[in-house]
C-alpha cells in the first residue's frame, strides 16, 4: 500500500493506492486506487475512486468521480462526480458491457457529471 499526502497538508488531497500498477508520468492528486492499471499520463484528481479498472494513456478522472470494473480508452475524460461501473443496465445503453460485467468506455465519449446512473 502507498499512502499519498500533499505537501501542503490539504486533507482532501490524501490518497491511498493498493495493488496497482502505475506507469511513469501519472499525476495522482489523491483519492483511492485499488487493483487497477494506470497507463502513462493518467491524471487522477482528489477524492476520485478507481477500483479494478484499466485506464489507458491520457485518461483524466475528475474530482470525486467513481470508476469500478471498467476499461477506459485513451484520452477519456471523466468529469467530477461521474460514476462508471455502478449501474450496468443504464451503462449498457451507452457503453460496451462485457459478459463478466466490465464497462468499456471508448475514446473521448461525452460523459456527463450528472449522468442518470450517478444516483
N, C-alpha and C positions, 0 to 999 in steps of 0.2 A: 504494500500500500504506500502511496505517496500522498502526503498532505501538503497542499499549497496554501500559503498565506501571503497576501500582498504586503509589500514592504511598507506601505503607508498604514497598515493595520486596519483597513476598512473591513468590517465583518462580512459584508455581502460578497466579498471577493475571495473568501476562503474556498478551497476546493479539495476534493478527495478523488483519487484515482486508484482503482483496484483492478488487477488482472487485465491490463490494457496494453496494446502495442501502439506506440505513438511515434510517428515519423518526425524527422528533423523539420524545423520550420513551422511547427504548430504554435498557435497563440492560445494559451489556456488562461483565461482570466478568472477562473473559479468554477463553481458548480460541481457536479459529480459525474465521473466517467467510470463505468463498470463493465467489464468483459466486452470491450469494444476495440476496434481497429481504426486509428486515425491516420489518414494519408497525409502527405506534405501539404502545408499551407492551410490546414483546417483551423478555424477560429471558433472557440467556444467562449461565449460571454458569461458573466456571473449568473449564478442561480440556475443555469441550464442543467439538465439531467439527461445523460446519454447512457442507455443500457443495452447490452447485447446487440450492438449495431456496427456497421461498417460505413465509414464516411470517406468518400473519395476526395481527390485533390480539390482544394479551394472551397470546401463546404464551410458555410457560416451558420452557426447556431446562435440565435438571438437570446437575449436575457430571459431567463425563466422558461424557455422552451423545453419540452419534454419529448425525447426520442426513445422508442423502445422497439427492439427486434425489427430494425429497418436497415436498408441499404440505400444510401443517398448518393446519387451520381455527382460527377464533377460540377463544381460551381453552384450547387443548390444552396439557396439562401432560405433558412427557416426563420421567420420573423419572431420577435419577442412574444412569449406566451403561447405559441402554437404547440399542438400535440400531434405526434405521428406515432402510430402503433398502438393506439389505445381503443379505437372504435373501428374494428376491422370491417364491419358491414358498410359503414359510411365511406371508409377509405377505399374499399374495393370498387366504388363507382368512379374514383378519381385516379387512383394509383394501381399498379400491378400488385397483386397479392399472391404469394406462393401457397402451395398446398399445406405447408407447415406453418403458415401464419406470419410470414415475413413480408413487411411492406417495402416495396421497391419504388423509390421516387426517382423519376427520370430527370434529366438535366434541365435545370432552370425552370421548374414549374411555377405557376402562380399560386403560391401558398399564402393564405390569409391568416393573420393572427387570430381573427375571430371566426375561424372555421367552425362548422356545426359540431364537429367532434371534439371541441375544446372543453366541453361540459362546463 
